[in-house]
Amino acid sequence: MSKMSQTEVTRSNLMEAFWELYKEKPLAKMTVREITDRAGYNRGTFYAYFADVYEIQKVFKKSLIPEKDMIIGHLRHLDKDDAGVFESFDKTNAYIRANWEKIAVMIGPEGDPSFVYEFRSEIRKIIMGYVEEIGIREPEKFEYIIEYQISAHISVFQLWIERCGEPDEKKLAAMMEEVSNKGAKTLMAAMLNDRT
């Protein structure tokens, strides 16, 4: 593993200070001075990296978008009959473990309303780029299906955060895969007819 340059260390420290403040207060109430005081730098150092608090937030949000391989990895296995939607879930789990607190704040009640839109949009753009690359026949229809799936996953993740991470991520993944494979209507009908 290569050592970070001083520039990378400074930028990372500013980002970490921003994150620590962002957990405490909304962006509109945050100042550059608070970020630099927390990071141990002067304001001039901040401005060498970012124009203002909105730019650092933009960079922060961009850092939360999953890697292309993690997103596309699931799709590459879907053409196999026995492949699950979450075959490469280990990468997804690692991503969730590494970023869940940040994403929870961003999509939570005090978070950034535009984050969910930007998150969905970036993931959709990555997926549609892959779809264009492989040349499927109905890309417009596929885009709506993808939007449905992305929105459902984000909403499930929001509920999971509200429920403090219950059930555990493996049970949640299995539940989401079951819904994806069997369909919500089929599962809900079966559950509504399974009474005590």
C-alpha positions in Angstrom: 0.0 0.0 0.0 1.5 3.3 -1.0 1.9 6.2 1.4 -0.4 9.1 1.0 1.2 12.4 -0.2 0.9 15.5 2.1 -1.7 16.9 -0.3 -3.8 13.7 0.0 -3.4 13.7 3.8 -4.5 17.4 4.1 -7.5 16.8 1.8 -8.4 13.7 3.8 -8.2 15.5 7.1 -10.4 18.3 5.8 -12.9 15.8 4.5 -12.9 14.0 7.9 -13.4 17.3 9.8 -16.3 18.1 7.4 -17.9 14.7 8.1 -17.5 15.1 11.9 -19.3 18.4 11.7 -21.9 17.2 9.2 -23.0 14.6 11.8 -23.6 17.4 14.3 -25.2 20.1 12.2 -26.8 20.9 8.8 -24.7 22.2 6.0 -26.3 25.6 6.1 -25.1 26.2 9.6 -21.5 25.0 9.0 -18.6 27.3 8.3 -15.2 26.9 6.7 -13.6 28.1 10.0 -15.3 25.3 11.9 -14.0 22.7 9.4 -10.4 24.1 9.5 -10.4 24.5 13.2 -11.4 20.9 13.6 -8.9 19.7 11.0 -6.1 21.9 12.4 -5.5 24.0 9.3 -6.1 27.7 8.4 -8.8 28.9 6.1 -6.3 29.4 3.2 -5.5 25.7 3.3 -9.2 24.9 2.9 -9.6 27.2 -0.1 -6.6 25.6 -1.8 -8.7 22.4 -2.0 -12.4 23.5 -2.0 -14.3 26.7 -3.0 -16.7 26.5 -0.1 -18.7 24.1 2.1 -20.9 23.2 -0.8 -18.0 22.0 -2.8 -16.6 19.8 0.0 -20.1 18.4 0.4 -20.3 17.6 -3.3 -16.9 15.8 -3.1 -18.1 14.0 0.0 -21.3 12.8 -1.7 -19.4 11.6 -4.8 -17.1 9.5 -2.5 -20.2 7.5 -1.4 -21.1 6.3 -4.9 -20.2 2.6 -5.2 -17.5 1.5 -7.6 -18.6 0.5 -11.1 -17.5 -3.1 -10.7 -19.6 -3.5 -7.6 -22.7 -2.3 -9.4 -22.1 -4.1 -12.7 -21.0 -7.3 -11.0 -24.6 -8.2 -10.2 -25.8 -7.7 -13.7 -23.1 -9.8 -15.3 -24.5 -12.9 -13.5 -28.2 -12.3 -14.2 -28.1 -14.2 -17.5 -27.3 -17.4 -15.7 -30.5 -19.2 -14.6 -29.1 -20.1 -11.1 -27.6 -16.7 -10.4 -28.9 -14.6 -7.6 -29.3 -10.9 -7.8 -26.8 -10.6 -4.9 -24.2 -13.1 -6.0 -21.5 -10.6 -5.5 -23.0 -9.4 -2.2 -19.7 -9.7 -0.3 -18.5 -6.5 -2.1 -21.9 -4.9 -1.3 -21.6 -5.9 2.3 -18.1 -4.4 2.5 -19.4 -1.2 0.9 -22.3 -1.0 3.4 -20.1 -1.7 6.4 -17.6 1.0 5.3 -20.2 3.7 4.5 -23.4 2.9 6.3 -23.1 5.7 8.9 -22.4 8.3 6.2 -25.2 7.1 4.0 -27.5 6.9 7.0 -26.9 10.6 7.8 -27.2 11.6 4.1 -30.5 9.8 3.5 -31.9 10.3 7.1 -34.4 12.9 8.1 -31.7 15.6 8.7 -29.7 14.6 5.7 -29.5 16.0 2.2 -32.7 15.5 0.2 -30.7 15.8 -3.1 -28.4 12.9 -2.1 -30.9 10.2 -2.9 -31.6 11.6 -6.3 -27.9 12.0 -7.1 -27.1 8.5 -5.8 -29.9 6.9 -7.9 -28.9 9.0 -10.9 -25.2 8.0 -10.7 -26.0 4.3 -10.2 -28.5 4.4 -13.1 -25.9 6.1 -15.3 -23.4 3.4 -14.6 -25.9 0.6 -15.3 -27.2 2.2 -18.4 -23.6 2.7 -19.7 -23.1 -1.1 -19.3 -26.5 -1.8 -21.0 -25.5 0.4 -23.9 -22.1 -1.4 -24.1 -23.7 -4.9 -24.4 -26.5 -3.7 -26.7 -29.7 -5.0 -25.3 -32.9 -4.6 -27.4 -35.1 -2.6 -25.0 -32.9 -0.1 -23.1 -35.7 2.2 -22.3 -37.7 -0.5 -20.6 -34.6 -1.7 -18.8 -34.0 1.8 -17.5 -37.5 1.8 -15.8 -36.9 -1.6 -14.3 -33.5 -0.5 -12.9 -35.1 2.7 -11.5 -37.7 0.5 -9.8 -35.0 -1.7 -8.3 -32.7 1.1 -7.2 -35.6 3.0 -5.6 -36.7 -0.1 -3.8 -33.2 -0.9 -2.5 -32.7 2.7 -1.2 -36.1 2.6 0.6 -35.3 -0.7 2.1 -32.0 0.6 3.3 -33.7 3.6 4.8 -36.0 1.3 6.8 -33.1 -0.9 7.8 -31.4 2.2 9.2 -34.6 3.2 11.1 -34.6 -0.3 12.5 -31.0 0.0 13.7 -29.6 -2.6 11.3 -32.2 -5.3 12.0 -32.3 -7.9 10.5 -28.6 -8.4 10.0 -27.3 -7.7 6.5 -27.2 -11.3 5.3 -30.9 -11.8 6.3 -31.8 -8.5 4.6 -29.9 -9.5 1.5 -31.7 -12.9 1.4 -35.1 -11.1 1.8 -34.3 -8.6 -0.9 -33.2 -11.4 -3.3 -36.4 -13.3 -2.6 -38.5 -10.3 -3.4 -36.4 -9.7 -6.6 -36.8 -13.3 -7.7 -40.3 -14.1 -6.7 -42.0 -10.6 -6.8 -43.5 -8.6 -4.0 -47.1 -9.5 -5.0 -46.5 -13.3 -4.8 -44.7 -13.0 -1.4 -47.3 -10.6 0.1 -50.2 -12.9 -1.0 -48.5 -15.9 0.6 -47.8 -14.0 3.8 -51.3 -12.6 4.0 -52.7 -16.2 3.7 -50.3 -17.6 6.3 -52.1 -16.7 9.5 -51.8 -17.9 13.1 
